[in-house]
Amino acid sequence: MNMQQQSLRELVEKWLAPTPATPFRVTRFSRTRDSNRRYVCVEVARPACLVAIMFFRHADGAWRVFPPRREGPAMAFQKAA
């Protein structure tokens, strides 16, 4: 696991910059249907608009703002002895 990766809270603070006057809240969390990976939707109510960002958990354990790449079908071969 990458030790330099940021926690989900650190990413929320980086991307949404919540304050005591405009705290963040988790509005949805679950797992993706296709790969069963976790995701979290976090939002902050700003005076002008509502800002929401989806965070996705990747195979290396890191949280990112883009979904993990879908793993397609793969073929392998075994060398004959």
C-alpha positions in Angstrom: 0.0 0.0 0.0 1.3 3.5 -0.8 2.1 5.2 2.4 2.0 8.7 0.8 -1.7 8.4 -0.1 -4.1 10.7 1.6 -7.1 9.6 3.7 -10.6 10.2 2.5 -11.0 13.0 5.0 -7.8 14.8 3.8 -9.1 14.5 0.2 -12.5 15.9 1.1 -10.8 18.9 2.9 -8.5 19.4 -0.2 -11.2 19.3 -2.8 -14.2 20.8 -1.0 -12.6 23.0 1.7 -15.4 22.6 4.3 -15.6 25.2 7.1 -17.7 25.3 10.3 -20.2 27.4 8.5 -20.3 25.0 5.5 -19.6 21.5 6.8 -19.4 18.5 4.4 -21.8 15.6 4.6 -21.7 12.1 3.2 -24.9 11.7 1.0 -24.3 8.3 -0.4 -21.9 5.4 -0.1 -22.0 1.9 -1.5 -20.1 -0.5 -3.8 -20.0 -0.4 -7.6 -22.0 -3.1 -9.4 -19.4 -4.2 -11.8 -16.3 -4.4 -9.6 -17.7 -4.3 -6.1 -15.4 -1.4 -5.2 -16.4 1.3 -2.7 -17.5 4.8 -3.5 -18.6 7.7 -1.4 -20.4 10.9 -2.4 -19.6 14.0 -0.3 -21.3 17.4 -0.6 -20.9 20.9 0.7 -23.6 23.5 0.5 -22.1 26.8 -0.7 -24.0 30.1 -0.8 -24.1 30.0 -4.6 -24.7 26.3 -5.1 -24.3 22.7 -3.9 -21.0 21.0 -4.6 -20.8 17.2 -4.6 -17.9 15.0 -5.5 -17.7 11.2 -5.8 -14.6 9.5 -4.3 -13.7 5.9 -5.5 -11.6 3.4 -3.7 -9.0 1.8 -5.9 -7.3 -1.6 -5.8 -4.2 -0.1 -4.1 -6.3 1.2 -1.3 -6.2 4.9 -2.4 -9.2 7.1 -2.7 -9.4 9.1 -5.9 -12.0 11.3 -7.7 -12.1 9.1 -10.8 -13.4 5.5 -10.9 -11.0 2.6 -11.2 -10.3 1.2 -14.6 -12.6 -1.6 -15.5 -10.9 -4.9 -15.8 -11.8 -6.6 -19.0 -11.5 -10.2 -20.0 -8.0 -11.6 -20.0 -6.3 -14.5 -21.6 -3.3 -16.4 -20.4 -1.3 -19.2 -21.8 0.9 -21.8 -20.2 4.1 -22.9 -21.9 4.2 -26.6 -22.6 7.0 -28.5 -20.8 
